[in-house]
Amino acid sequence: MDGELFGAAYRGSKQFSQQDMRVKTPGFGSAIDNYGDPGIDLNELLIKNKPATFFFRMKGDAMANAGIFDNDMLIVDRSFKLANGKVIVAVLNGELLVRRFHKNFSSAFLIPENDRYKSINLAEFSDFAVWGVVVYSIHSL
């Protein structure tokens, strides 16, 4: 089996009217089958620091080559440390941007993941702040 199957029941912070469905695979049962299915709580799985985490809807295609598309829901953690190569939400002259942060010996840049956009040299701007680090991108298939 390539992965782990979970039941459909959501036991998180919100109430949903889903049925608790047991998922079985062919073969012999397991001793664990006699115990309750823990289910999946996407809040616990995706959010590590609740007070510092927020959701951000991506607009545009500047990060398409990184797998972040228009209308994706981004999970951003403001407590993560800025590191070279991380995808961040930046505030640049009052505008929110999603870009990859890159720092070399003398300069720092915001790098798009789409050739239609130019890299931004942060030395040219005085009003720059890191809003948070993107930790997950959620999009439909």
Summary of the structure (lengths in Angstrom):
residues: 141
radius of gyration: 20.0
end to end distance: 22.8
largest distance: 64.3
contacts: 322
relative contact order: 0.18
helix: 13%
strand: 31%
